[in-house]
Amino acid sequence: MCARLEVKNATFSYDGKRNIFEDISFSVDPGDVFCILGTNGTGKSTLLRCLCNLYKLNAGSICIDGKEITTYAPKTLARKIGFIPQIHTPTFPYSVLQVVMMGRTPHLNTFATPSMNDMDIALEALRTVNIEHIKDKPYTELSGGQMQLVLMARVLAQEPEILLLDEPTSHLDVGNQISTIEMVRKLSRKGLSLIMTSHFPDHTFLSSSKVGIMKDKKFLAMGHADEVVTEENLQETYGVPIKIVRIDGEINRKIAVPVIRE
């Protein structure tokens, strides 16, 4: 079973004086990939934290299948929504497998221990992101890119219906970036609802069914990538000229190319 997420007139402020974002509305249906573009500090990460109830809205609502997320018990909400943060600082030297097994917590009773089925799900998640070979390595000894892949495996083991990814490719090399985009597409085909933030306009052409561009606390534009990710919108957002180029043949897609003035 997959879930629909709906956001209406969402507004958030840390101090009650200056809004980080305001009057944000959108919906994500099962199978959708909603990509949010925007500059640093525009509120993308904060919005994701509100979507999984880590931060409380000052106004507006966030609902899953018509039910306000603030009414869910934490464990129930964790079975609905999985979140991969952009930055994670490890504290204890758990093994990679132990970290991924933590994703099974919402499916366990309070004093229960993971079963063989939980172990199988965790190992399959490791295989899915191609890191089973480091399952016994201490998490604290990994590179930033490897940590990102471990967090991806952990949230896959969690088996949520809605997946939130905060710049999931930011610490990855080119090969793992493409693998992550392919995984996003695969999960959407399985019916998951996905919301991801990104600094790469190209990724919207590869993976998104819907794009929102955040600027000045609101969405500057929202819709299909071909309609929203335009030269005009990108220049207004990032403040530099960006050309959208179509590459035919085997590649057969659009790319966004920043223009460097001599």
Secondary structure, DSSP 8 states (H G I E B T S, - for coil): ----EEEEEEEEESSSSSEEEEEEEEEE-TT-EEEEE--TTSSHHHHHHHHTTSS--SEEEEEETTEEGGGS-HHHHHHHEEEE-S-----S--BHHHHHHGGGGGGS-TT----HHHHHHHHHHHHHTT-GGGTTSBGGGS-HHHHHHHHHHHHHHH--SEEEEESTTTT--HHHHHHHHHHHHHHHHTT-EEEEEES-HHHHHHH-SEEEEEETTEEEEEE-HHHHS-HHHHHHHHSS-EEEEEE-TTT-EEEEEE----
